[in-house]
Amino acid sequence: MLWQCYVDDHLMCDVEGNHLTSAAILSQDGNVLAQSLNFPQLKPEEIEGINKEFEEAGHFAQTGLFLGGAKYMVVQGEAGALIGGRKGYGGVTIKKTTEALVIGIYDAPMTGGQCTLVVERLGDYFVETGH
């Protein structure tokens, strides 16, 4: 599978004149399958935290979500499937699929809804195709 094409053509696409600032597709154990040039380097404990939040919603309620050392406040989610976080005028959406984590990071003027739409659309496609 050509993971990089999914990042370049689907996650980093134009949405009403806006784009994600960075995006990646990771295996659930944190191995990078594809990423945009400026996607932050994630620490093993950050991946562990994401997986724990998917297993046990509310894990980030006290500590927040960390990606590459940046802290996000979790503001939405779908147990076992989706995490949404905010940081200032930006944020992050993480979608869990059968095999992967699809991550999109945005800043204004892109909205959280636009980011979620882009990430969920690709994540849902992966779920439908068994990825």
DSSP file (Angstrom, degrees, kcal/mol; ACC not computed):
  #  RESIDUE AA STRUCTURE BP1 BP2  ACC     N-H-->O    O-->H-N    N-H-->O    O-->H-N    TCO  KAPPA ALPHA  PHI   PSI    X-CA   Y-CA   Z-CA
    1    1 A M              0   0    0      0, 0.0     2,-1.4     0, 0.0     3,-0.2   0.000 360.0 360.0 360.0 138.2    0.0    0.0    0.0
    2    2 A L    >>  +     0   0    0      1,-0.2     4,-0.9     2,-0.1     3,-0.7  -0.654 360.0 172.8 -93.3  81.5    1.3    3.5   -0.9
    3    3 A W  H >> S+     0   0    0     -2,-1.4     4,-1.5     1,-0.2     3,-0.6   0.848  70.9  62.8 -59.5 -38.1    0.7    5.2    2.4
    4    4 A Q  H 3> S+     0   0    0      1,-0.3     4,-2.9    29,-0.3    -1,-0.2   0.856  97.4  57.7 -61.3 -34.8    2.5    8.4    1.5
    5    5 A C  H <> S+     0   0    0     -3,-0.7     4,-3.0     1,-0.2     5,-0.5   0.873 103.3  54.0 -61.2 -36.7    0.0    9.0   -1.3
    6    6 A Y  H <X>S+     0   0    0     -4,-0.9     5,-1.9    -3,-0.6     4,-1.4   0.885 111.9  44.0 -66.9 -37.3   -2.8    9.0    1.2
    7    7 A V  I  <>S+     0   0    0     -4,-1.5     5,-2.2     3,-0.2     4,-0.2   0.965 120.4  40.0 -68.1 -51.6   -1.1   11.6    3.3
    8    8 A D  I  <5S+     0   0    0     -4,-2.9    -2,-0.2     1,-0.2    -3,-0.2   0.903 127.4  30.1 -66.3 -43.6   -0.2   13.8    0.3
    9    9 A D  I  <5S+     0   0    0     -4,-3.0    -3,-0.2    -5,-0.2    -1,-0.2   0.739 132.9  23.0 -93.4 -24.8   -3.4   13.5   -1.7
   10   10 A H  I ><5S+     0   0    0     -4,-1.4     3,-0.6    -5,-0.5    -3,-0.2   0.810 126.0  36.9-112.4 -45.6   -6.1   13.0    1.0
   11   11 A L  I 3 <S+     0   0    0     -5,-1.9     9,-0.5    -4,-0.2    -3,-0.2   0.884 121.5  43.7 -78.8 -37.2   -5.0   14.3    4.3
   12   12 A M  T 3 <S+     0   0    0     -5,-2.2    -1,-0.2    -6,-0.2    -4,-0.1   0.150  91.1 128.7 -93.4  20.8   -3.1   17.4    3.0
   13   13 A C    <   -     0   0    0     -3,-0.6     2,-0.4     1,-0.1     7,-0.4  -0.192  68.6 -91.8 -73.0 166.0   -5.9   18.2    0.5
   14   14 A D        -     0   0    0      5,-0.1     2,-0.5     3,-0.1     5,-0.2  -0.654  36.9-173.3 -79.0 129.9   -7.5   21.6    0.1
   15   15 A V  B >  S-A   18   0A   0      3,-3.1     3,-1.6    -2,-0.4    99,-0.1  -0.897  75.6 -36.8-126.2  99.9  -10.7   22.1    2.2
   16   16 A E  T 3  S-     0   0    0     -2,-0.5     3,-0.1     1,-0.3    -1,-0.0   0.876 124.6 -45.0  52.0  41.6  -12.4   25.3    1.4
   17   17 A G  T 3  S+     0   0    0      1,-0.3     2,-0.3    93,-0.0    -1,-0.3   0.451 121.9 104.3  85.1   1.7   -9.0   27.0    0.9
   18   18 A N  B <   -A   15   0A   0     -3,-1.6    -3,-3.1    91,-0.1     2,-0.3  -0.791  47.5-167.0-115.4 158.5   -7.5   25.5    4.1
   19   19 A H        -     0   0    0     -2,-0.3    88,-0.4    -5,-0.2    91,-0.2  -0.966  31.0 -99.8-138.2 153.8   -5.1   22.7    4.7
   20   20 A L        -     0   0    0     -9,-0.5    86,-0.3    -7,-0.4     3,-0.1  -0.414  27.2-136.0 -62.1 150.3   -3.9   20.6    7.7
   21   21 A T  S    S-     0   0    0     84,-2.2     2,-0.3     1,-0.3    17,-0.2   0.811  82.5  -9.7 -79.4 -30.4   -0.6   21.9    9.0
   22   22 A S  E     -B  105   0B   0     83,-1.6    83,-2.9   -11,-0.1    -1,-0.3  -0.979  65.2-177.2-161.1 160.3    0.7   18.3    9.3
   23   23 A A  E     -B  104   0B   0     -2,-0.3    13,-2.7    81,-0.2     2,-0.3  -0.987   1.1-179.5-157.4 158.4   -0.6   14.8    9.0
   24   24 A A  E     -BC 103  35B   0     79,-2.2    79,-2.9    -2,-0.3     2,-0.5  -0.991  22.8-141.3-157.5 159.3    0.5   11.2    9.4
   25   25 A I  E     +BC 102  34B   0      9,-2.8     8,-2.6    -2,-0.3     9,-1.7  -0.994  31.1 179.6-123.0 121.1   -0.5    7.6    9.2
   26   26 A L  E     -BC 101  32B   0     75,-2.7    75,-2.9    -2,-0.5     6,-0.2  -0.859  32.0-113.2-118.5 152.3    1.0    5.4   11.9
   27   27 A S  E >   -B  100   0B   0      4,-3.0     3,-2.3    -2,-0.3    73,-0.2  -0.441  44.8-102.7 -70.4 162.6    0.7    1.7   12.8
   28   28 A Q  T 3  S+     0   0    0     71,-1.2    23,-0.1     1,-0.3    72,-0.1   0.699 124.0  57.5 -66.3 -16.8   -1.1    1.3   16.1
   29   29 A D  T 3  S-     0   0    0      2,-0.1    -1,-0.3    22,-0.0    18,-0.1   0.390 125.7-100.7 -92.0   4.3    2.3    0.6   17.8
   30   30 A G  S <  S+     0   0    0     -3,-2.3     2,-0.2     1,-0.3    12,-0.1   0.416  71.0 145.8  99.5  -1.3    3.6    4.0   16.6
   31   31 A N        -     0   0    0      1,-0.1    -4,-3.0    -5,-0.0     2,-0.5  -0.532  53.6-117.9 -69.9 133.6    5.6    3.1   13.5
   32   32 A V  E     +C   26   0B   0     -2,-0.2    -6,-0.2    -6,-0.2     3,-0.1  -0.603  35.1 174.2 -76.0 121.1    5.4    5.8   10.9
   33   33 A L  E    S-     0   0B   0     -8,-2.6     2,-0.3    -2,-0.5   -29,-0.3   0.787  72.9 -19.4 -91.2 -36.0    3.8    4.5    7.7
   34   34 A A  E     +C   25   0B   0     -9,-1.7    -9,-2.8   -31,-0.2    -1,-0.4  -0.945  67.1 174.6-166.1 151.9    3.7    8.0    6.1
   35   35 A Q  E     -C   24   0B   0     -2,-0.3   -11,-0.2   -11,-0.2     2,-0.1  -0.992  33.1-103.1-158.0 158.4    3.8   11.6    7.2
   36   36 A S    >   -     0   0    0    -13,-2.7     3,-1.5    -2,-0.3   -14,-0.0  -0.389  48.2-100.1 -76.2 165.0    4.0   15.2    6.0
   37   37 A L  T 3  S+     0   0    0      1,-0.3    -1,-0.1    -2,-0.1   -15,-0.1   0.847 118.8  40.4 -58.2 -38.4    7.3   16.9    6.2
   38   38 A N  T 3  S+     0   0    0    -17,-0.2    -1,-0.3     2,-0.0   -17,-0.0   0.133  77.8 134.2-103.4  21.6    6.6   18.9    9.4
   39   39 A F    <   -     0   0    0     -3,-1.5     3,-0.0   -16,-0.2    29,-0.0  -0.536  61.9-110.0 -69.8 134.3    4.8   16.2   11.4
   40   40 A P        -     0   0    0      0, 0.0     2,-0.6     0, 0.0    28,-0.2  -0.280  26.6-107.9 -67.8 149.3    6.2   16.1   14.9
   41   41 A Q        -     0   0    0     27,-0.2     2,-0.3    26,-0.1    26,-0.0  -0.663  39.1-142.6 -74.2 119.1    8.3   13.2   16.2
   42   42 A L        -     0   0    0     -2,-0.6    25,-0.1   -12,-0.1    -1,-0.0  -0.634   5.5-131.3 -89.7 144.3    6.1   11.3   18.6
   43   43 A K    >>  -     0   0    0     -2,-0.3     4,-1.7     1,-0.1     3,-1.0  -0.609  22.9-115.2 -88.9 151.5    7.4    9.8   21.8
   44   44 A P  H 3> S+     0   0    0      0, 0.0     4,-2.4     0, 0.0     5,-0.2   0.867 117.0  54.5 -53.7 -38.7    6.6    6.1   22.7
   45   45 A E  H 3> S+     0   0    0      1,-0.2     4,-1.9     2,-0.2     5,-0.1   0.792 104.3  55.2 -69.0 -25.9    4.7    7.3   25.8
   46   46 A E  H <> S+     0   0    0     -3,-1.0     4,-2.1     2,-0.2    -1,-0.2   0.906 109.2  46.4 -70.9 -41.2    2.6    9.6   23.6
   47   47 A I  H  X S+     0   0    0     -4,-1.7     4,-2.5     2,-0.2     5,-0.2   0.911 111.5  52.3 -64.1 -43.2    1.6    6.6   21.4
   48   48 A E  H  X S+     0   0    0     -4,-2.4     4,-2.3     1,-0.2    -2,-0.2   0.908 109.1  50.5 -59.1 -41.8    0.9    4.5   24.5
   49   49 A G  H  X S+     0   0    0     -4,-1.9     4,-2.4     2,-0.2    -1,-0.2   0.900 109.1  50.5 -63.8 -41.7   -1.4    7.3   25.8
   50   50 A I  H  X S+     0   0    0     -4,-2.1     4,-2.0     2,-0.2    -2,-0.2   0.942 112.0  47.0 -61.4 -47.8   -3.3    7.5   22.5
   51   51 A N  H  X S+     0   0    0     -4,-2.5     4,-1.7     1,-0.2    -1,-0.2   0.881 111.3  51.9 -62.4 -37.4   -3.9    3.7   22.6
   52   52 A K  H  X S+     0   0    0     -4,-2.3     4,-3.1    -5,-0.2    -1,-0.2   0.900 107.2  52.8 -65.6 -40.1   -5.0    3.9   26.2
   53   53 A E  H  < S+     0   0    0     -4,-2.4    27,-0.3     1,-0.2    -1,-0.2   0.889 108.6  50.3 -62.7 -38.4   -7.5    6.6   25.4
   54   54 A F  H  < S+     0   0    0     -4,-2.0     3,-0.3     1,-0.2    26,-0.3   0.855 116.6  41.5 -67.6 -32.9   -9.0    4.5   22.7
   55   55 A E  H  < S+     0   0    0     -4,-1.7     2,-0.4     1,-0.3    -2,-0.2   0.860 131.2  23.2 -77.4 -36.9   -9.2    1.6   25.1
   56   56 A E  S >< S-     0   0    0     -4,-3.1     3,-1.4    -5,-0.1    -1,-0.3  -0.782  82.4-143.8-137.9  86.1  -10.4    3.7   28.1
   57   57 A A  T 3  S+     0   0    0     -2,-0.4    -3,-0.1    -3,-0.3    -4,-0.1  -0.215  86.0  39.5 -53.7 137.0  -12.1    7.0   27.1
   58   58 A G  T >  S+     0   0    0     -5,-0.1     3,-1.6     3,-0.0     4,-0.4   0.323  73.1 121.5 103.4  -5.8  -11.3    9.7   29.6
   59   59 A H  T <  S+     0   0    0     -3,-1.4     3,-0.5     1,-0.3     4,-0.5   0.862  79.0  46.3 -55.8 -37.7   -7.7    8.7   30.1
   60   60 A F  T 3> S+     0   0    0      1,-0.2     4,-2.5     2,-0.1    14,-0.3   0.437  82.9 100.2 -86.7   0.9   -6.6   12.2   28.9
   61   61 A A  T <4 S+     0   0    0     -3,-1.6    -1,-0.2     1,-0.2    -2,-0.1   0.871  93.7  29.7 -56.2 -40.1   -9.1   14.1   31.1
   62   62 A Q  T  4 S+     0   0    0     -3,-0.5    -1,-0.2    -4,-0.4    -2,-0.1   0.847 133.1  28.6 -87.8 -37.3   -6.5   14.9   33.7
   63   63 A T  T  4 S-     0   0    0     -4,-0.5    -2,-0.2     1,-0.1    -3,-0.1   0.732  94.9-134.0-101.1 -24.6   -3.3   15.1   31.7
   64   64 A G     <  -     0   0    0     -4,-2.5     2,-0.4     7,-0.1     9,-0.2  -0.139  34.0 -68.5  84.7 168.5   -4.3   16.2   28.2
   65   65 A L  E     -G   72   0C   0      7,-2.9     7,-3.4    -4,-0.1     2,-0.5  -0.831  46.0-156.7 -98.1 131.3   -3.0   14.7   25.0
   66   66 A F  E     +G   71   0C   0     -2,-0.4     2,-0.4     5,-0.2     5,-0.2  -0.936  14.3 176.1-113.1 132.4    0.6   15.2   24.0
   67   67 A L  E >  S-G   70   0C   0      3,-2.3     3,-2.0    -2,-0.5   -25,-0.1  -0.966  79.7 -17.6-132.6 115.9    2.0   15.0   20.5
   68   68 A G  T 3  S-     0   0    0     -2,-0.4   -27,-0.2     1,-0.3   -26,-0.1   0.812 128.3 -55.0  59.1  29.3    5.6   15.8   19.9
   69   69 A G  T 3  S+     0   0    0      1,-0.3     2,-0.4   -29,-0.1    -1,-0.3   0.255 111.3 122.7  87.8 -12.0    5.7   17.4   23.3
   70   70 A A  E <   -G   67   0C   0     -3,-2.0    -3,-2.3     1,-0.0     2,-0.4  -0.686  57.8-133.9 -85.9 136.1    2.8   19.8   22.5
   71   71 A K  E     -G   66   0C   0     -2,-0.4     2,-0.4    -5,-0.2    -5,-0.2  -0.763  21.6-174.0 -96.7 132.0   -0.2   19.6   24.8
   72   72 A Y  E     -G   65   0C   0     -7,-3.4    -7,-2.9    -2,-0.4     2,-0.6  -0.945  23.1-130.2-120.3 142.9   -3.8   19.4   23.5
   73   73 A M  E     -D   86   0B   0     13,-3.0    13,-2.6    -2,-0.4     2,-0.4  -0.838  28.4-124.8 -90.8 123.9   -7.0   19.5   25.6
   74   74 A V  E     +D   85   0B   0     -2,-0.6    11,-0.3   -14,-0.3     3,-0.1  -0.559  40.1 164.0 -72.1 124.0   -9.3   16.6   24.5
   75   75 A V  E     +     0   0B   0      9,-2.5     2,-0.3    -2,-0.4    10,-0.2   0.547  58.6  14.8-119.6 -14.4  -12.6   18.1   23.6
   76   76 A Q  E     +D   84   0B   0      8,-1.6     8,-2.4     2,-0.0     2,-0.3  -0.976  60.6 155.9-154.0 164.8  -14.4   15.3   21.7
   77   77 A G  E     -D   83   0B   0     -2,-0.3     2,-0.4     6,-0.2     6,-0.2  -0.956  33.7-134.0-179.9 165.6  -14.2   11.7   21.0
   78   78 A E  E >>  -D   82   0B   0      4,-2.4     3,-3.2    -2,-0.3     4,-2.3  -0.957  48.3-104.2-133.9 112.5  -15.9    8.5   20.0
   79   79 A A  T 34 S-     0   0    0     -2,-0.4   -25,-0.1     1,-0.3   -24,-0.1  -0.045 100.5  -3.0 -44.7 123.9  -15.0    5.6   22.2
   80   80 A G  T 34 S+     0   0    0    -27,-0.3    -1,-0.3   -26,-0.3   -26,-0.1   0.426 135.9  52.8  76.7  -0.4  -12.5    3.3   20.4
   81   81 A A  T <4 S+     0   0    0     -3,-3.2    15,-2.5     1,-0.3     2,-0.4   0.676 101.0  27.3-134.8 -35.6  -12.6    5.3   17.2
   82   82 A L  E  <  -DE  78  95B   0     -4,-2.3    -4,-2.4    13,-0.2     2,-0.4  -0.997  42.3-173.4-146.7 138.4  -11.9    9.1   17.4
   83   83 A I  E     -DE  77  94B   0     11,-2.4    11,-2.8    -2,-0.4     2,-0.4  -1.000   9.8-171.4-128.3 132.4  -10.0   11.6   19.6
   84   84 A G  E     +DE  76  93B   0     -8,-2.4    -9,-2.5    -2,-0.4    -8,-1.6  -0.990   8.2 179.7-124.1 132.9  -10.3   15.4   19.0
   85   85 A G  E     -DE  74  92B   0      7,-2.8     7,-2.3    -2,-0.4     2,-0.3  -0.934  14.4-146.4-132.9 156.0   -8.1   17.9   20.8
   86   86 A R  E     +DE  73  91B   0    -13,-2.6   -13,-3.0    -2,-0.3     5,-0.3  -0.912  14.4 174.5-121.6 147.9   -7.6   21.7   20.9
   87   87 A K  E >   - E   0  90B   0      3,-2.3     3,-2.0    -2,-0.3     2,-0.2  -0.814  66.8 -54.8-150.4 106.5   -4.6   23.9   21.4
   88   88 A G  T 3  S-     0   0    0     -2,-0.3    -1,-0.1     1,-0.3    19,-0.0  -0.432 121.7 -16.0  61.4-125.7   -5.1   27.6   21.0
   89   89 A Y  T 3  S+     0   0    0     -2,-0.2    19,-0.5    -3,-0.1    -1,-0.3   0.191 135.1  50.0 -95.4  15.5   -6.6   28.3   17.6
   90   90 A G  E <   +E   87   0B   0     -3,-2.0    -3,-2.3    17,-0.2     2,-0.3  -0.578  59.3 167.0-132.9-164.1   -5.7   24.8   16.4
   91   91 A G  E     -EF  86 106B   0     15,-2.2    15,-2.5    -5,-0.3     2,-0.3  -0.979  25.7 -97.5 174.8-162.9   -6.0   21.2   17.3
   92   92 A V  E     -EF  85 105B   0     -7,-2.3    -7,-2.8    -2,-0.3     2,-0.4  -0.990  11.5-158.6-147.3 148.2   -5.8   17.6   16.3
   93   93 A T  E     -EF  84 104B   0     11,-2.4    11,-2.5    -2,-0.3     2,-0.4  -1.000  10.6-170.2-128.3 134.2   -8.0   14.7   15.2
   94   94 A I  E     -EF  83 103B   0    -11,-2.8   -11,-2.4    -2,-0.4     2,-0.5  -0.991   1.6-167.7-125.9 125.0   -6.9   11.1   15.5
   95   95 A K  E     -EF  82 102B   0      7,-2.7     7,-2.9    -2,-0.4     2,-0.5  -0.949  11.4-146.4-114.0 128.8   -8.9    8.3   14.0
   96   96 A K  E     + F   0 101B   0    -15,-2.5     5,-0.2    -2,-0.5     2,-0.2  -0.811  22.0 178.6 -93.6 131.1   -8.2    4.6   14.9
   97   97 A T        -     0   0    0      3,-2.9    27,-0.1    -2,-0.5    26,-0.1  -0.500  49.5 -80.2-115.6-171.1   -8.7    2.1   12.1
   98   98 A T  S    S+     0   0    0     -2,-0.2    33,-0.1     1,-0.2    29,-0.1   0.886 125.3   4.7 -59.0 -40.4   -8.3   -1.7   11.9
   99   99 A E  S    S+     0   0    0     32,-1.6   -71,-1.2   -72,-0.1     2,-0.2   0.525 124.2  44.1-121.0 -11.9   -4.5   -1.3   11.5
  100  100 A A  E     -B   27   0B   0     31,-0.4    -3,-2.9   -73,-0.2     2,-0.5  -0.776  60.3-126.9-137.8 170.7   -3.6    2.3   11.8
  101  101 A L  E     -BF  26  96B   0    -75,-2.9   -75,-2.7    -2,-0.2     2,-0.6  -0.997  24.0-157.5-118.2 123.0   -3.9    5.7   13.5
  102  102 A V  E     -BF  25  95B   0     -7,-2.9    -7,-2.7    -2,-0.5     2,-0.4  -0.911  16.2-171.4-103.3 122.1   -4.7    8.5   11.1
  103  103 A I  E     -BF  24  94B   0    -79,-2.9   -79,-2.2    -2,-0.6     2,-0.4  -0.952  12.8-179.1-124.3 130.8   -3.6   11.9   12.5
  104  104 A G  E     -BF  23  93B   0    -11,-2.5   -11,-2.4    -2,-0.4     2,-0.4  -0.996   6.5-166.2-126.7 132.7   -4.3   15.4   11.3
  105  105 A I  E     +BF  22  92B   0    -83,-2.9   -84,-2.2    -2,-0.4   -83,-1.6  -0.954  15.4 179.5-117.0 136.2   -3.1   18.6   13.0
  106  106 A Y  E     - F   0  91B   0    -15,-2.5   -15,-2.2    -2,-0.4     2,-0.3  -0.899  18.3-162.5-134.8 161.3   -4.5   22.0   12.1
  107  107 A D    >   -     0   0    0    -88,-0.4     3,-1.6    -2,-0.3   -17,-0.2  -0.933  45.9 -47.0-132.9 159.8   -4.3   25.7   12.9
  108  108 A A  T 3  S+     0   0    0    -19,-0.5     3,-0.1     1,-0.3   -19,-0.1  -0.334 116.4  43.5 -58.1 143.9   -6.7   28.5   12.1
  109  109 A P  T 3  S+     0   0    0      0, 0.0    -1,-0.3     0, 0.0   -91,-0.1  -0.986 106.3  76.6 -87.0  -3.2   -8.2   29.4    9.7
  110  110 A M  S <  S-     0   0    0     -3,-1.6     2,-0.2   -91,-0.2   -94,-0.0  -0.398  79.4-137.5 -62.7 146.9   -9.0   25.6    9.4
  111  111 A T     >  -     0   0    0     -3,-0.1     4,-2.2     1,-0.1     5,-0.2  -0.634  18.4-113.2-104.4 163.9  -11.6   24.5   11.8
  112  112 A G  H  > S+     0   0    0     -2,-0.2     4,-2.7     1,-0.2     5,-0.2   0.869 118.2  55.4 -60.5 -37.6  -11.8   21.4   14.0
  113  113 A G  H  > S+     0   0    0      2,-0.2     4,-2.2     1,-0.2    -1,-0.2   0.892 107.5  48.3 -63.3 -40.6  -14.8   20.3   12.0
  114  114 A Q  H  > S+     0   0    0      2,-0.2     4,-2.1     1,-0.2    -2,-0.2   0.915 112.4  48.7 -66.0 -42.6  -12.8   20.5    8.7
  115  115 A C  H  X S+     0   0    0     -4,-2.2     4,-2.6     1,-0.2     5,-0.3   0.932 111.8  49.1 -61.7 -46.5   -9.9   18.6   10.2
  116  116 A T  H  X S+     0   0    0     -4,-2.7     4,-3.1     1,-0.2     5,-0.3   0.898 108.9  53.7 -61.1 -41.1  -12.3   15.9   11.6
  117  117 A L  H  X S+     0   0    0     -4,-2.2     4,-2.1     2,-0.2    -1,-0.2   0.930 111.8  44.0 -58.7 -47.5  -14.0   15.6    8.2
  118  118 A V  H  X S+     0   0    0     -4,-2.1     4,-1.7     2,-0.2    -2,-0.2   0.938 118.8  42.3 -64.2 -48.7  -10.6   15.0    6.4
  119  119 A V  H  X S+     0   0    0     -4,-2.6     4,-2.7     1,-0.2    -2,-0.2   0.926 116.5  47.2 -67.7 -45.7   -9.3   12.6    9.0
  120  120 A E  H  X S+     0   0    0     -4,-3.1     4,-3.2    -5,-0.3     5,-0.3   0.882 107.4  56.9 -65.6 -37.8  -12.5   10.6    9.4
  121  121 A R  H  X S+     0   0    0     -4,-2.1     4,-1.7    -5,-0.3    -1,-0.2   0.943 114.0  38.5 -59.4 -47.6  -13.1   10.3    5.7
  122  122 A L  H  X S+     0   0    0     -4,-1.7     4,-2.3     2,-0.2    -2,-0.2   0.917 116.6  51.8 -69.9 -42.1   -9.8    8.6    5.1
  123  123 A G  H  X S+     0   0    0     -4,-2.7     4,-2.3     1,-0.2    -2,-0.2   0.901 108.9  50.2 -60.3 -42.0  -10.1    6.6    8.4
  124  124 A D  H  X S+     0   0    0     -4,-3.2     4,-2.6     2,-0.2    -1,-0.2   0.886 108.7  52.8 -64.3 -38.5  -13.5    5.3    7.4
  125  125 A Y  H  X S+     0   0    0     -4,-1.7     4,-1.7    -5,-0.3    -2,-0.2   0.924 109.2  49.4 -61.2 -44.3  -12.2    4.3    4.0
  126  126 A F  H  <>S+     0   0    0     -4,-2.3     5,-3.4     2,-0.2     4,-0.4   0.909 110.8  49.9 -61.7 -41.8   -9.4    2.3    5.7
  127  127 A V  H ><5S+     0   0    0     -4,-2.3     3,-1.2     4,-0.3    -2,-0.2   0.932 110.2  50.5 -62.0 -45.4  -11.9    0.6    8.0
  128  128 A E  H 3<5S+     0   0    0     -4,-2.6    -1,-0.2     1,-0.3    -2,-0.2   0.815 114.4  44.3 -62.3 -31.0  -14.1   -0.3    5.1
  129  129 A T  T 3<5S-     0   0    0     -4,-1.7    -1,-0.3    -5,-0.2    -2,-0.2   0.327 120.0-105.8 -98.9   7.1  -11.1   -1.8    3.2
  130  130 A G  T < 5       0   0    0     -3,-1.2    -3,-0.2    -4,-0.4    -2,-0.1   0.688 360.0 360.0  81.6  18.4   -9.7   -3.6    6.3
  131  131 A H      <       0   0    0     -5,-3.4   -32,-1.6    -6,-0.2   -31,-0.4   0.388 360.0 360.0-105.4 360.0   -6.8   -1.4    6.9
